[in-house]
């Protein structure tokens, strides 16, 4: 199961976790995915897309 938004295609990014001695350890920062039912099918959409869609449909 991919951690990727179905609407915009945005995925996880790489980041560095630094210890007290400044040793770098790479880690993944996953996006905030939520499952929403839209047009009769379940989609995994990030929260920024959900907010954008709410603004578009409100007008």
C-alpha positions, 0 to 999 in steps of 0.5 A: 500500500503506497503512502501517496495522495490519490488527488495530487500524487504527493508522497513522503519526503526524506529528512534527517534526524540529528542526535546530540553528537550531530550524527545524521540518521535518515528518516521518512516523513509521511504525509497525513492521508485520510480515506474519503468516499468521493463519487462512490469510491474510497480515495486516500487524500491528503489533508491539504487536498481535503481543505482545497476541495472544501473551499472549491465546493463551498463556492 
